[in-house]
Amino acid sequence: KEIRISTPLLFSPGDYEAVIAAITPKGIKDGAVLLVGHGTYTPNTAQYAMLDYMLKAKGFSRWSVGTIEGYPSFDDALLQIESGSQKTIQLIPFMFVAGEHAKNDIAGDWKENLEKQGYRVDVLMEGLGQNPAIQDIIVQHARFCATHKYLDIVKKKKEYAQGKEKYE
């Protein structure tokens, strides 16, 4: 009778905090860490910039975010890395599955481009889906969606206009 779609991994500020807590233990202790997402050319690419901003706000100043498509780009991420003094970079796919993009773009093109610029580069070939803490966030989202319904603002405004104050 009803189909509900769960919220994405990065939906609320709390989600960003939980994702940061889940992924930062995977990063190297010395050197820069560059999360590489697929990216998009839609406004949804803002999620990557927000993740980058929140990483830094939480004290992970050596962490940066780049995307294969969209913003922040490889060059944007490289500017952040160049502003530091690290000569070692760990590339981590910010993708549910570390598949073809991780193999060809991250472990291939991005790694080679960084090495040409004198960086020592390591790639963590692990998708977000392999991280138990990320799995828990996804399950929490699904459970919440199964028991809660988002308000339909159009319906709510119509009911307010009709004098109804409670939305069911």
C-alpha positions in Angstrom: 0.0 0.0 0.0 2.8 2.4 0.7 6.4 2.7 -0.4 8.8 4.8 1.7 12.3 5.8 0.6 14.9 6.3 3.2 17.0 9.4 3.5 20.4 9.4 1.9 23.6 8.8 4.0 24.3 12.5 4.3 21.0 14.1 5.1 21.2 16.0 8.4 24.1 17.6 10.2 24.0 14.7 12.6 24.5 12.3 9.7 27.6 14.2 8.7 29.0 13.9 12.3 28.2 10.2 12.3 29.9 9.6 8.9 32.9 11.6 10.0 33.2 9.5 13.2 32.9 6.4 11.0 35.5 7.2 8.4 38.2 9.2 10.2 39.6 6.1 12.0 40.5 4.8 8.5 42.8 7.7 7.7 46.6 7.8 8.1 48.0 9.6 11.2 50.6 11.6 9.3 50.0 13.2 5.9 46.9 14.4 4.1 43.8 12.3 3.6 41.7 12.9 0.4 38.2 11.5 0.3 37.1 11.0 -3.4 33.4 10.9 -4.2 31.8 10.3 -7.5 30.2 13.7 -7.6 27.5 15.2 -9.7 26.7 18.2 -11.8 23.5 18.8 -9.9 23.0 20.9 -6.8 23.5 17.7 -4.8 27.3 18.2 -5.2 27.0 20.7 -2.3 27.0 17.7 0.0 30.7 17.1 -0.7 31.6 20.7 0.1 29.6 20.4 3.3 31.4 17.2 4.3 34.7 19.0 3.6 33.7 22.0 5.7 32.4 19.8 8.6 35.6 17.7 8.6 37.6 20.8 9.1 35.2 22.2 11.7 35.6 18.9 13.7 39.4 19.4 13.7 40.3 17.2 10.7 42.3 19.9 9.0 44.4 17.4 7.0 41.3 15.9 5.4 39.9 17.2 2.1 37.1 16.1 -0.2 37.2 15.9 -4.0 35.0 14.5 -6.6 35.5 12.8 -10.0 32.6 14.8 -11.4 31.4 18.1 -10.1 32.6 20.2 -7.1 35.0 20.1 -5.4 37.2 18.9 -8.3 40.6 17.3 -8.2 42.2 20.8 -8.6 40.1 22.2 -5.7 41.2 19.4 -3.4 44.8 19.7 -4.6 44.8 23.4 -3.6 43.9 22.4 -0.1 46.6 19.8 0.1 49.2 22.2 -1.3 48.4 24.6 1.5 49.7 22.1 4.0 53.2 20.6 4.4 52.3 17.0 3.9 54.1 14.9 1.3 52.1 11.8 1.9 48.5 11.5 0.7 46.0 8.7 1.4 43.2 8.5 -1.1 40.0 7.0 0.2 37.0 6.4 -2.0 33.9 8.1 -0.7 31.7 5.7 -2.5 29.5 2.9 -1.3 31.4 0.4 -3.4 35.0 0.7 -4.4 34.5 -0.5 -7.9 35.6 0.8 -11.3 35.8 4.5 -10.3 38.0 3.6 -7.4 40.2 1.4 -9.5 40.5 3.5 -12.6 40.0 7.1 -11.5 41.2 7.1 -7.9 43.9 4.4 -7.8 44.8 5.2 -11.4 44.4 8.8 -12.6 44.3 10.7 -9.3 47.2 8.6 -7.8 49.3 9.1 -10.9 48.7 12.8 -11.0 49.6 13.3 -7.4 52.7 11.2 -7.7 53.8 13.3 -10.7 53.7 16.3 -8.4 56.0 14.6 -5.9 53.5 13.1 -3.4 53.8 9.7 -1.9 50.3 8.2 -2.4 48.5 5.3 -0.7 45.0 4.2 -1.7 42.6 2.5 0.7 40.5 0.3 -1.7 37.5 0.0 0.5 34.0 1.2 -0.1 31.8 2.9 2.5 29.6 -0.2 2.4 32.3 -2.2 4.0 32.4 0.0 7.0 30.2 -1.4 9.8 29.6 2.1 11.2 28.3 3.3 7.8 26.1 0.2 7.6 24.6 1.1 11.0 23.8 4.6 9.8 22.0 3.2 6.7 20.0 0.7 8.9 19.1 3.6 11.3 17.8 5.6 8.3 15.7 2.7 7.1 14.3 2.0 10.5 13.4 5.7 11.0 11.7 5.8 7.6 9.7 2.6 8.3 8.2 4.2 11.5 8.0 7.9 10.6 6.4 9.8 7.8 7.7 13.2 6.6 5.2 16.0 6.6 3.7 17.0 3.3 4.0 20.8 3.5 1.5 21.4 0.7 -1.1 19.3 2.6 -0.2 20.9 5.9 -0.7 24.4 4.5 -4.0 23.5 2.9 -5.2 22.1 6.3 -4.0 25.3 8.1 -6.0 27.4 5.6 -9.1 25.3 6.4 -8.7 25.9 10.1 -7.2 22.5 11.0 -4.3 22.9 13.4 -3.1 19.3 13.7 -1.4 17.4 10.9 -1.8 13.6 11.0 
